[in-house]
Amino acid sequence: FIFEVTGAPDKIDAFIGLMRPLGLVDVSRTGVVAIARGPEAM
């Protein structure tokens, strides 16, 4: 399975903690990601 998780770092850490006993193999974290918002389309 592949999961994409977004949220506060402590919530993501909790999710990872829950998945480890189930055989979590690998984790890739991007850190903070931002998307610009405004009146003009990108």
N, C-alpha and C positions, 0 to 999 in steps of 0.2 A: 504494500500500500504506500501511497505518497500523500502526505498531508501538507497543506499550506495553512499556517497559523499566523494571524495578525493580532496585535494587542500590546498591552503593557509588558515590559520585560519580565516582571514577576509572574504574570499569567502564563507566558510562554515557558518560563522555567518550570512552572508547576505542571504544564502539559508534558514537557519532556520527562519530568520525574515520574509521571503516571505511565508513560510509554516504555521506559527502560525495562521494567520487569516483564513486559510483553515481548521483548526481543528487539527493541529499537536498535538499528544498525548504524545509521549515519544521521547527522544533523548539519544543515547549512543555514547560517543566519546572516542576514544582510545588514542588520543594524537599522538605523533610522532611514526611512525613505520618504521623500516629500513629492507631492504633485502640486504644481502651480494652479491656482484658481483665480478667475477673474472674468470680466465681462467679454473678453475676446476669445474666440475659439482657437485652439492650438492647431 
